[in-house]
Amino acid sequence: MKTINAHETEGVVDANASVHVSELPFATGDRVRILVLGNADPKLWRHTADEIDRSKQIRQGLKGTVIQYDRPDEPVGIEDWEMLNDESEGK
């Protein structure tokens, strides 16, 4: 399974129609994909910097917590599907 390491930041377009991004958490030579989303009103941005930081802390706390998957290809919650239960009971 391929892991995607994401980093979110913000910037301001300068007079040269450029945005400078620094302090990225990637190594020199790493390939990155850049997506630029424009929005003039910061209140409409999806997440605040505090929310992003909190999300990062939560993800860090979860790293390495999954030890094993039991039957990862098996369906979950089949008994909760009324339609399947009705059919199996001959209704």
N, C-alpha and C positions, 0 to 999 in steps of 0.2 A: 504494500500500500504506500502510495506517495504522500509525503507530508508537505503541506503548504505553510510556510512561515510568513505571516502577514504583519505589517506595521502601518499604522495610520498616523498621519500628522496633518498639519495645515500650513498654508503659506499664502503669500500675497503676490500677485503678478506684478512684476516691475515694468519700467518704461521700455524695456527690450522684449516685452511679452514673454518673460522667463520667470521661473520660480526656482529658488535655490533650496535644496533639501539637505540638511546636515544631520549628523549623529544617528545615522541609520544602523540598525542592529544586524548588519550583514558584513561578511568578510570581503576584503578586496578581491575583485575578480568574480564574485558571485553574480549570476544572472538574475535580474529582477524584472518584473512586469510593472509598468506604471499606468495607473488609471487616474485621470484628472477629472474631478467632478466640480462644476462651478455652482455656486450658490451665493448670492449677494447678502442674504440675511442669515447671520450665524445662528439666530434663534431657531431657524428651520433645519439646521444640521441634525443629523440623526442622533449622534451621541456627543455628550460633553467630554472634555478631557478627563474629568474625574470618573465618568462612567467607563471610559476606555481603560484608564489605569486600574479600576476595580476589576474589570473583566480580565485584564492581564494577570492580576493577582490570583483570581479564582482559577484560571487555566493553569498557572504555575503550580497551585496547590493540588491540582488533579493529575499532574504529570506522574506517570509511573504507578498510579493507583490500580489500574486494571491488571490483574494477575493472570486471569485466563477467561476464556469464553466457553461456556458449556453449551454444546450443540448450537453454534451460531447460525446455522442454516435452517433450524427448526422454527416453525411459526409460533407466535406467542399470543395467548389470549383467545384461542379458538373457541373455548367454552363460553366466551362472552358474546359470540355472534348468535343472536336469536334465530336467524334464518337457518343456520346450519343445525342448531339444536332442534328446530321444528321439523326439518327434513329427516333427521336421524330418529325422531320419535314417531314418524309416520303421519304427520299432520298435513 
